[in-house]
Amino acid sequence: MTMIKVGTRTSALAMKQTELVIDAVKEKNQDISFEIVPIKTKGDKLLSVSLADFGGKGAFVTEFEEALLDGTIDLAVHSAKDIPMELSEGLEIWAALPRADARDVLLTRKGQAAKELRIVGTSSKRRELQIKELYGVQCALLRGNVPTRIEKLKNDMYDGIILAAAGIDRLGLSTDEDLDYRYFSVDEMIPAGGQGIIVLEGRKNDGLKSLFTAVKDENAEIELETERFILNCLQAGCHEPVGVYSRVEGNQITISLFLEREGKARRGTVKGETFKRLQLAGQLIDEVKHYEG
């Protein structure tokens, strides 16, 4: 039996996502066993400041890449939206799993009207810019794991908080009777690149990579490639105020982009054949940069 040492962050969500990966692999291959190696990252330790204040890029990834390169782990499980544009030399993304719900969700205490919103908690500039467009609210820094963030809302530290639907769904926290959930469409609030996708990172030329082919999802990989291409073209890190979302349906792809230029929110959408996705992405970037709406 092949033993895989898999690295994961210590949060409940990260552990759950790792369990999902392990279950998916074991369903396809019973001859693989896993040892979970918890790793605490810089992003997990510095909770009092915004990710952008200490670089943002690689905040949840650097320690995993070091562990992969020195052999402490064989595989790292990440939320795709946390992956920086450039991986460390010798490493690559092995697989992207099927995408979960990519939407953002506004959580408020039960019965609270939208007009009563004053302070909304988020650590994302992308979310902040778009929620201000929708409701004209103020935003305050919100860090910590998902249950901690929800507890802060219940303790009246915020009037509302914004979380990723995939995270609260995976943790079974989407039906709390004390809360109301407002799911934004991907047009109202364009998600972060890679949101809802779990990716596996490993070493290049490692024979273990072939063991994970069966859990790869082609549509998720195309969508992630497209979104990361746009982020790279814009030289935007994983914590920049940029929203980009693509959706593959058959041989068609729809790509949406949100960004801020000169103090103005700009957005746009294109649709076309999947094999032309990078051409379409370039067209979209050009249109949004010159958008005057």
Order of alpha helices (4+ residues) and beta strands (2+ residues): beta-alpha-beta-alpha-alpha-beta-beta-beta-beta-alpha-beta-alpha-beta-alpha-beta-beta-alpha-beta-beta-beta-alpha
